[in-house]
Amino acid sequence: MTAALIHQRCWHHADREAGVRCPQCRRYYCRECVIEHQGRMVCAACIEAGENPSAAGSGAALWTVFGVCGFLLAWMVFYYLGMALDRIPSDFFE
């Protein structure tokens, strides 16, 4: 991976070697073009555009939606399983 970074050039400064790859837009930048944001080196354009997924707690909201959907799916499965078992005639068990 280091060998690939040595051959890359900055997105904004073609005469400079790249030192960092932005994890959001996947472009290579020199040290002057990136900012440390929440422990990661991110380009200024991605921070301005709001592409950082950890910002504004969007992950917590998404997991809450997944949790509610999972609960509803489990409830539907057990509800319809109970309905199907209820429709079996009682003389079947004798």
Steps between C-alpha positions, in 0.01 A plus 500: 500500500789739574644449153168604346489816714853604398402513134183705558478877465283751686157561350545879524879528460628282216864579584477362857504141619188379674528430869143403583202337333164642605280217632183666368573599141800261455718771345864557586615826662815661635525590869387857440169395342368280781360568846493269800134448583389259774829314490506460121670696227223632272517750216343840553252448215348193668468681832331797334266274304402314816597159365635384836272211604581533871375858510154583637444151644361357178623154596290488817185597312564238236551225761179607675307461175659159441407393854137604463473328160655183640258498792202545266624224270540257793156592630341433158672162467383380841152648456437321172657180631254513792212565262600200287524275807160625621337394173602135545187302601502367857430142387840502323673477841303195619 
